[in-house]
Each structure stands twice: as structure tokens, then as C-alpha cells.
Amino acid sequence: MGRDGTQSRGAYALAFLVGCAAAVSAVTGRAQQPPTTVELAPRAEKARALAHLYSEKLRAGVVQALKETGPVGAIGACNTLAPELNSSVTDESTFEISRTAFRVRNQENLPDAWELVALELMQKALTGGADPKTLETYDVVTTNEGQRLFRYMRPIMMREPCLVCHGPNVAQEVKAEIAKYYTDDKAVGFNVGDLRGAFSLVQQLD
């Protein structure tokens, strides 16, 4: 079961945007009529704004925690801040927001099938030289139960402040603190400019 409370997706058409160019890359399972651009555009605009707001608040919170408590103290701060921001976005909008990645720290953030395809396409585009600021993925997904969901993702790129906890040379005391909260951490070994993961937003349509 995915983080949006649904079973594995029976059908989806994935629209992957690089700048202004859009292409449907796959349709899996039973046939589905693609939604119109008019239906998607305002939802994507809202999701884009929410992802940006979430990103800036999370970054600011982590930077502040690093300054006030150092890398070890920032682990606990981040562990508390991220869920609080998730709840805040969900309460103030009709979207649920989360983060996912190929390599996650929190196992609850493992990507589902739709997210995994999106991550793979993002990585391929970035490897090809795409500007990460222009990358986003969104579409309407129909679950096996017949429920329609609007789904949106945009990349999270590795930044300098994140190296202390996610970089290739994480200090032993930081690793020990991480292990107190996450027993199977895989989110290390990243360099600045790497695809760290993605923001994932879901909105119920039915």
C-alpha cells in the first residue's frame, strides 16, 4: 500500500515536462483517457507552489538547526520538522505532500511504482544535462479501486548544507545520531548537485 493509502496503481499515463516540452511516456494496465491540459494546469501550478514553499521552509529550518545545535542536534530537529511541515501543507490545502528517493533514510518514504518511474525519468533527464529547475512530473492516476488521484513530483537536488548528514563523508557521531531515529539509513553518499530525491504531492479527485 502506498503512502496515499491506495494499492498498486492499475493504470497511469505519465507526463514528464522538461521546460515547456511535455510528452506522455507510458500507459500501463487498462486503458485510460488522458485528462485535458485545462484540468491539469491549475492543479500543477498549485502543487508547484506548495512544493516550493515546503522546500524553502524545510531548508531554512535545517540551516537554523545546524547553526544553533550543530549537525548532531540538527538530526532530531529535521526528524520533527519534516512531519510538521507535511501536516501543515495537508491541513492548509487539498494536497498531501511527502518526500521520496531511490535511497531513503526513512523507510516509510520508499517510492511506489509511479514515483519510481518519475525518479528514473528525472535522473535520465539530469544526466542528459537538463536544468533541475525545469523538471516536474504530473498526471491523473486511476487506482485499481477506480479512485482518481492527481499526482505531482519535482526533484530535490543536493545542496551544500545537506552534506553533513547526506554526503559521502558523514562524521561518525552524526551517523550514530541518525541511527537513533532511522535503523536502515540509505540516504548517504550524495554530492552537491546530485538528485537527492523528490517532493511527491497527491490530491484526491473523487
NORHUVEN-V567460 format. One record per residue. RES is the residue in one small letter. PSI is psi in whole degrees, 0 to 359 (NA if undefined). OMEGA is omega in radians with two decimals (999 if undefined). BURIAL is b if it has 16 or more other ideal C-beta (glycine too) atoms within 10 Angstrom, else e. Layout:
RES&PSI&OMEGA&BURIAL  RES&PSI&OMEGA&BURIAL
//
This chain:
m&134&-3.11&e  g&174&-3.14&b  r&344&3.11&b  d&5&3.06&b  g&14&-3.12&e  t&163&3.05&b  q&183&-3.13&e  s&145&-3.02&e  r&131&-3.14&b  g&332&-3.09&b  a&139&2.99&e  y&154&2.98&b  a&125&-3.03&b  l&119&3.08&b  a&119&-3.10&b  f&121&-3.04&b  l&130&2.98&b  v&106&-2.99&b  g&236&-3.12&e  c&1&-3.10&e  a&128&-3.12&e  a&142&3.10&e  a&137&3.04&e  v&121&-3.01&e  s&332&-3.06&e  a&146&2.95&e  v&120&-3.03&e  t&141&3.10&e  g&214&-3.08&e  r&157&-3.08&e  a&147&3.12&e  q&135&3.09&b  q&125&-3.13&e  p&142&3.12&e  p&162&-3.12&b  t&159&3.10&e  t&326&-3.14&e  v&323&3.13&e  e&323&-3.06&e  l&321&-2.97&b  a&309&-3.12&e  p&328&3.10&e  r&319&3.11&b  a&320&3.13&b  e&318&3.13&e  k&315&3.13&b  a&321&3.12&b  r&315&-3.14&b  a&319&3.14&e  l&318&3.12&b  a&320&3.12&b  h&315&3.12&e  l&314&3.12&b  y&314&-3.12&b  s&314&-3.10&b  e&320&3.12&e  k&319&3.14&e  l&316&3.13&b  r&314&-3.13&e  a&319&3.13&e  g&318&3.14&b  v&316&3.13&b  v&318&3.12&e  q&317&3.13&e  a&322&3.11&b  l&320&3.14&b  k&320&-3.03&e  e&323&-3.02&e  t&353&-3.10&e  g&176&-3.08&e  p&318&-3.10&b  v&313&3.13&e  g&332&-3.11&e  a&336&3.13&b  i&311&3.13&b  g&323&3.13&e  a&317&3.13&b  c&322&3.13&b  n&328&3.12&b  t&320&-3.04&e  l&315&-3.06&b  a&310&3.10&b  p&325&3.12&e  e&319&3.10&e  l&321&3.08&b  n&312&-3.12&b  s&321&-3.12&e  s&314&3.13&e  v&317&-3.14&b  t&318&-3.12&b  d&327&-3.05&e  e&357&3.14&e  s&181&3.09&b  t&12&3.14&e  f&146&2.90&b  e&136&-3.10&b  i&144&3.09&b  s&178&3.06&b  r&149&3.10&b  t&170&-3.08&b  a&167&2.99&b  f&319&-3.14&b  r&114&-3.03&e  v&158&3.03&b  r&316&3.10&b  n&118&-3.08&b  q&341&3.08&e  e&347&-3.12&e  n&11&3.09&b  l&140&-3.10&b  p&143&2.98&b  d&185&-3.03&b  a&316&-3.12&e  w&317&-3.14&b  e&323&-3.12&b  l&317&3.09&e  v&316&-3.14&b  a&317&3.11&b  l&319&3.13&b  e&319&3.11&e  l&321&3.09&b  m&314&-3.14&b  q&319&3.13&e  k&318&-3.14&e  a&318&3.14&b  l&320&3.09&b  t&327&3.12&e  g&1&3.06&e  g&10&-3.12&e  a&148&3.05&e  d&121&-3.11&e  p&335&3.14&e  k&341&-3.11&e  t&358&-3.02&e  l&131&3.00&b  e&158&-3.12&b  t&131&3.05&b  y&154&3.14&b  d&172&2.98&b  v&127&-3.10&b  v&137&3.06&b  t&122&-3.12&b  t&171&3.08&b  n&333&-3.14&e  e&359&3.10&e  g&5&3.13&e  q&136&3.11&e  r&135&3.13&e  l&138&2.94&b  f&129&-3.10&b  r&142&-3.06&b  y&140&3.05&b  m&146&2.98&b  r&150&-2.99&b  p&153&2.95&b  i&117&-3.12&b  m&146&-3.13&b  m&129&3.12&b  r&166&-3.08&b  e&312&-3.10&e  p&338&-3.07&b  c&348&-3.06&b  l&326&-3.06&b  v&334&-3.12&b  c&340&-3.07&b  h&1&-3.06&b  g&187&-3.11&b  p&346&-3.08&e  n&61&-3.14&e  v&130&-3.12&b  a&151&-3.08&e  q&321&3.14&e  e&330&3.08&e  v&318&3.09&b  k&319&-3.13&e  a&321&3.12&e  e&320&3.10&b  i&319&-3.10&b  a&338&3.11&e  k&332&-3.08&e  y&328&-3.04&e  y&117&-3.02&b  t&347&-3.09&e  d&57&-3.07&e  d&125&3.08&b  k&356&-2.99&e  a&59&3.08&b  v&169&3.11&b  g&12&-3.13&e  f&151&3.02&b  n&159&3.12&e  v&131&-3.13&e  g&350&3.08&e  d&158&2.98&b  l&106&-3.14&b  r&324&-3.11&b  g&213&-3.12&b  a&150&2.94&b  f&137&-3.11&b  s&122&-3.10&b  l&142&-3.13&b  v&136&3.08&b  q&125&3.12&b  q&134&-3.14&e  l&340&-3.14&e  d&NA&999&e
//
